[in-house]
Amino acid sequence: MTRPTPSDKLLAREARHVAVVIVVAMVGWLGAQWLGAKLGWDASYAFLFDLAALAAFFWALVVTWRIWQRQRDAGK
């Protein structure tokens, strides 16, 4: 088995970063929805948290696509 190259390590670090962002966005979104329902916040706050979570998921999708592209190009 060969040792990972610096580019492999970079891709792995970026993938871990994406995973952390997805988990934090999901837990944060669920927590904000629960807290908003318990405290009776206005619905506009729910939409704000929805948009923030969607932005985080979109960012994760874009970065994941870039990781996939770089990994695919490195294999050629």
Rosetta silent file (secondary structure, phi, psi, omega in degrees, C-alpha in Angstrom):
SEQUENCE: MTRPTPSDKLLAREARHVAVVIVVAMVGWLGAQWLGAKLGWDASYAFLFDLAALAAFFWALVVTWRIWQRQRDAGK
SCORE:     score description
SCORE:     0.000 S_00000001
   1 L     0.000  137.083 -178.745    0.000    0.000    0.000 S_00000001
   2 L   -90.226  156.815  177.852    1.336    3.438   -0.897 S_00000001
   3 L   -76.198  148.134  178.104    1.433    6.439    1.364 S_00000001
   4 L   -67.773  141.770  177.953   -1.110    9.177    0.692 S_00000001
   5 L   -79.900  165.981  176.353    0.154   12.101   -1.316 S_00000001
   6 H   -58.639  -34.468  178.556   -0.228   15.694   -0.121 S_00000001
   7 H   -69.827  -34.298  175.328   -3.099   16.147   -2.573 S_00000001
   8 H   -63.979  -41.578  178.458   -4.812   13.052   -1.137 S_00000001
   9 H   -64.369  -38.484  177.899   -4.462   14.515    2.334 S_00000001
  10 H   -64.533  -44.449  178.408   -5.908   17.817    1.123 S_00000001
  11 H   -62.272  -40.952  179.249   -8.902   16.082   -0.446 S_00000001
  12 H   -64.994  -41.140  178.989   -9.489   14.090    2.750 S_00000001
  13 H   -64.017  -42.325  178.371   -9.302   17.254    4.875 S_00000001
  14 H   -65.473  -38.221  178.770  -11.785   19.038    2.593 S_00000001
  15 H   -65.176  -40.849  176.122  -14.124   16.039    2.700 S_00000001
  16 H   -63.434  -38.944  178.510  -14.007   16.052    6.525 S_00000001
  17 H   -61.604  -43.871  177.936  -14.716   19.791    6.472 S_00000001
  18 H   -61.276  -43.697 -179.744  -17.769   19.191    4.272 S_00000001
  19 H   -61.677  -41.794  179.153  -18.987   16.458    6.620 S_00000001
  20 H   -64.726  -42.161  179.251  -18.659   18.747    9.639 S_00000001
  21 H   -62.647  -41.736  179.547  -20.538   21.552    7.870 S_00000001
  22 H   -63.116  -45.787 -178.713  -23.372   19.181    6.934 S_00000001
  23 H   -64.905  -46.353 -179.053  -23.690   17.843   10.486 S_00000001
  24 H   -64.368  -40.404  178.906  -23.530   21.286   12.112 S_00000001
  25 H   -63.662  -42.972 -178.308  -26.033   22.719    9.629 S_00000001
  26 H   -68.418  -46.550  179.644  -28.479   19.873   10.197 S_00000001
  27 H   -65.418  -41.918  177.911  -28.200   19.881   13.984 S_00000001
  28 H   -63.163  -41.610  179.130  -28.346   23.671   14.076 S_00000001
  29 H   -65.272  -46.098  178.511  -31.372   23.758   11.807 S_00000001
  30 H   -62.489  -42.561  178.717  -33.213   21.115   13.837 S_00000001
  31 H   -63.600  -41.041  179.394  -32.309   22.875   17.076 S_00000001
  32 H   -66.608  -38.406  178.083  -33.460   26.242   15.768 S_00000001
  33 H   -65.232  -43.161  179.971  -36.763   24.762   14.584 S_00000001
  34 H   -65.325  -46.516 -178.661  -37.339   23.091   17.942 S_00000001
  35 H   -64.945  -39.718  178.322  -36.346   26.181   19.931 S_00000001
  36 H   -62.653  -38.582  178.395  -38.459   28.430   17.733 S_00000001
  37 H   -69.319  -39.099 -179.563  -41.514   26.243   18.293 S_00000001
  38 H   -68.481  -37.821 -176.231  -40.927   26.129   22.061 S_00000001
  39 H   -94.540   -3.650  177.044  -40.409   29.880   22.401 S_00000001
  40 L    71.023   36.902  179.027  -43.070   30.884   19.882 S_00000001
  41 L   -65.915  157.598  177.046  -40.786   32.757   17.513 S_00000001
  42 L   -64.995  152.077 -178.225  -42.209   34.410   14.426 S_00000001
  43 H   -63.962  -24.188 -179.696  -42.302   32.302   11.243 S_00000001
  44 H   -64.680  -29.102  176.055  -39.851   34.666    9.548 S_00000001
  45 H   -68.465  -36.634  177.777  -37.122   33.327   11.852 S_00000001
  46 H   -62.603  -42.217  178.093  -37.904   29.799   10.689 S_00000001
  47 H   -65.540  -35.443  177.203  -37.436   30.909    7.084 S_00000001
  48 H   -63.078  -44.460  177.505  -34.158   32.581    8.039 S_00000001
  49 H   -67.111  -36.018  176.223  -32.868   29.326    9.551 S_00000001
  50 H   -61.403  -45.348 -179.596  -34.141   27.420    6.515 S_00000001
  51 H   -66.252  -38.075  177.883  -32.208   29.697    4.172 S_00000001
  52 H   -64.194  -42.559  178.474  -29.054   29.429    6.283 S_00000001
  53 H   -65.925  -41.642  177.562  -29.273   25.627    6.237 S_00000001
  54 H   -62.095  -39.547  177.684  -29.912   25.606    2.486 S_00000001
  55 H   -63.355  -42.429  178.831  -26.879   27.828    1.954 S_00000001
  56 H   -64.442  -41.999  179.356  -24.707   25.468    4.012 S_00000001
  57 H   -67.747  -38.270  177.703  -25.989   22.434    2.092 S_00000001
  58 H   -64.683  -43.252  177.148  -25.454   24.167   -1.250 S_00000001
  59 H   -59.101  -44.760 -179.813  -21.889   25.077   -0.228 S_00000001
  60 H   -63.170  -38.201  177.900  -21.282   21.442    0.788 S_00000001
  61 H   -64.553  -44.352  179.976  -22.644   20.241   -2.552 S_00000001
  62 H   -64.515  -44.968 -179.580  -20.398   22.592   -4.515 S_00000001
  63 H   -66.682  -39.744  176.973  -17.282   21.672   -2.530 S_00000001
  64 H   -62.100  -40.846  177.522  -18.085   17.960   -2.818 S_00000001
  65 H   -63.133  -41.636  178.130  -18.441   18.351   -6.583 S_00000001
  66 H   -64.653  -40.006  177.023  -15.078   20.144   -6.743 S_00000001
  67 H   -61.188  -45.767  179.944  -13.441   17.362   -4.699 S_00000001
  68 H   -61.097  -43.247  179.744  -14.904   14.769   -7.057 S_00000001
  69 H   -61.937  -46.172 -179.376  -13.686   16.708  -10.107 S_00000001
  70 H   -64.625  -38.912  179.244  -10.138   17.010   -8.742 S_00000001
  71 H   -67.921  -39.125  178.655  -10.038   13.351   -7.785 S_00000001
  72 H   -66.724  -42.238  179.805  -11.319   12.330  -11.218 S_00000001
  73 H   -68.059  -32.150  179.515   -8.794   14.565  -12.996 S_00000001
  74 H   -70.371  -25.257 -179.222   -5.937   13.207  -10.885 S_00000001
  75 L   -80.012  -11.273 -178.253   -6.806    9.665  -11.997 S_00000001
  76 L   -77.102    0.000    0.000   -6.344   10.455  -15.700 S_00000001
